[in-house]
Amino acid sequence: MKVTVTWEGEHMCLKGLGPSGQQVTMDAAPEHGGQNLGARPSEVLLMGMAGCTALDVLSILKKKRLSLASFAIDVEAERAPEHPKVFNAATLVYRLAGPDLPEDQVKHAIELSLSKYCGMVNTLKKAMPISYCYEINGNRSPVTPAP
């Protein structure tokens, strides 16, 4: 895979483009010379990880014929205070709602994504510990290390 990030020629605004043809706008915070015209690259990294596992889980749940009313993933990440300000740890919080979502099937779908299918999570697990939990209709599970 090849992606290209191009400076837009004004301030700190960047456009990312990959094989999908979809652009992603990134920018620095105003205090760092940006104009807040896009997400920070660090945000895009975490969004990519959440998006990768989200697509897996959605696909697995669809194959299990489970219906969702809503689905979201929060990523709660810790960063080092000093440069290079790497991420030290992250927790994925899967939030699902629907009329009939058996906990064992939801957990199985998440664990399949985290252990077998999601390349983004499995790449980032090499750099930092990743844990997860899930909420089904508002009931939260304990936080567990990713398999």
Secondary structure, DSSP 8 states (H G I E B T S, - for coil): ---EEEE-SSTT-EEEE-TT--EEEE---GGGT--S-SB-HHHHHHHHHHHHHHHHHHHHHHHTT---SEEEEEEEEEE-SSTT--EEEEEEEEEEE-S---HHHHHHHHHHIIIII-HHHHHHTTTS-EEEEEEETTEE---EE--
